[in-house]
Amino acid sequence: MPGTEFDVLRELVARRRDVRRFQTRPIGSDILDDIFHLVEGAPSVGNSQPWRWVQVDGSEARAKVKSSFQAANEAARKAVPEDRQGLYANLKLAGLDEAPLQLAVFCDTQTTQGSGLGRQTQPEALHYSVACAIMIFWLAAKARGLGVGWVSILNPSDISDCLDVPASWDLIAYLCVGYPEDEHYDPELERYGWQDRVWSRHHVIKR
Ligand SMILES: Cc1cc2nc3c(=O)[nH]c(=O)nc-3n(C[C@H](O)[C@H](O)[C@H](O)COP(=O)(O)O)c2cc1C
């Protein structure tokens, strides 16, 4: 029996993971077209659609991204409490070597689309709009059998420099995308003992 809309969404959200272990098989361009079409339906402040997706295919650019990740990751490892550094070092925090598709997602802070509506008091609403689009991308990818891994352990200026994007574009995310090696209902960081998810109504505060 087909489930309700909420049941379908619940299952999709439950199976969406941050993926770092990818198969190397390529993704069909028709699948990507479908996903990117869906993404344009994301909400954005003033209908500004400020997301800019740079597909990173070149080996030179990918090598620069990887070296930015390695430097940032080593610094991050040293910054965690000493008793957790060993655990941190054992985590796989990016699938940069395997992911067949890699996307640097930027916010065009100078876009005129939307004529500034909604961003006078909160200019960062433009950046939040890109995060909304990324969330749609993540769920749409999952619905087409793909995994997405968000890599934030990078120096944003390294990425902007090597991709030669306009200075007015802010890096929001670097995404690794591909078919996952395996599927899980629980986050990788839970399975490796770093951080459990807390299912709490205490994140909702009433005033
Ligand atoms: C803004 C953002 C940045 C993230 N950056 C990283 C990252 O650099 N490396 C990583 O392994 N996971 C990263 N993640 C994924 C989280 O670790 C992951 O969402 C969390 O552990 C819960 O797992 P799940 O997404 O599989 O439910 C990021 C997630 C978000 C939303």
The ligand as a Tripos MOL2 file, in Angstrom:
@<TRIPOS>MOLECULE
LIG
   31    33     1     0     0
SMALL
NO_CHARGES

@<TRIPOS>ATOM
      1 C1         27.3320   22.4080    6.9500 C.3       1 LIG1
      2 C2         27.8370   20.9900    7.0590 C.ar      1 LIG1
      3 C3         29.1970   20.7480    6.9510 C.ar      1 LIG1
      4 C4         29.6960   19.4410    7.0620 C.ar      1 LIG1
      5 N1         31.0220   19.2010    6.9120 N.ar      1 LIG1
      6 C5         31.4880   17.9400    7.0090 C.ar      1 LIG1
      7 C6         32.8680   17.6170    6.7960 C.ar      1 LIG1
      8 O1         33.6930   18.4690    6.4840 O.2       1 LIG1
      9 N2         33.2630   16.3460    6.9280 N.ar      1 LIG1
     10 C7         32.3830   15.3530    7.2730 C.ar      1 LIG1
     11 O2         32.8050   14.2110    7.3910 O.2       1 LIG1
     12 N3         31.0750   15.6120    7.4380 N.ar      1 LIG1
     13 C8         30.6210   16.8680    7.3080 C.ar      1 LIG1
     14 N4         29.2850   17.1060    7.4400 N.ar      1 LIG1
     15 C9         28.3630   15.9790    7.6580 C.3       1 LIG1
     16 C10        28.0110   15.7710    9.1100 C.3       1 LIG1
     17 O3         29.1080   15.2310    9.7960 O.3       1 LIG1
     18 C11        26.8170   14.8220    9.1580 C.3       1 LIG1
     19 O4         25.7170   15.4570    8.5720 O.3       1 LIG1
     20 C12        26.4470   14.3990   10.5810 C.3       1 LIG1
     21 O5         27.4800   13.6340   11.1300 O.3       1 LIG1
     22 C13        25.1620   13.5690   10.6090 C.3       1 LIG1
     23 O6         25.2830   12.4790    9.7190 O.3       1 LIG1
     24 P1         24.2260   12.2350    8.5580 P.3       1 LIG1
     25 O7         24.3000   13.4300    7.6290 O.co2     1 LIG1
     26 O8         24.6620   10.9630    7.8740 O.co2     1 LIG1
     27 O9         22.8790   12.1330    9.1980 O.co2     1 LIG1
     28 C14        28.7880   18.3890    7.3160 C.ar      1 LIG1
     29 C15        27.4130   18.6490    7.4060 C.ar      1 LIG1
     30 C16        26.9450   19.9280    7.2750 C.ar      1 LIG1
     31 C17        25.4520   20.1790    7.3570 C.3       1 LIG1
@<TRIPOS>BOND
     1     1     2 1
     2     2     3 ar
     3     2    30 ar
     4     3     4 ar
     5     4     5 ar
     6     4    28 ar
     7     5     6 ar
     8     6     7 ar
     9     6    13 1
    10     7     8 2
    11     7     9 ar
    12     9    10 ar
    13    10    11 2
    14    10    12 ar
    15    12    13 ar
    16    13    14 ar
    17    14    15 1
    18    14    28 ar
    19    15    16 1
    20    16    17 1
    21    16    18 1
    22    18    19 1
    23    18    20 1
    24    20    21 1
    25    20    22 1
    26    22    23 1
    27    23    24 1
    28    24    25 2
    29    24    26 1
    30    24    27 1
    31    28    29 ar
    32    29    30 ar
    33    30    31 1
@<TRIPOS>SUBSTRUCTURE
     1 LIG1         1 GROUP 0 **** ****
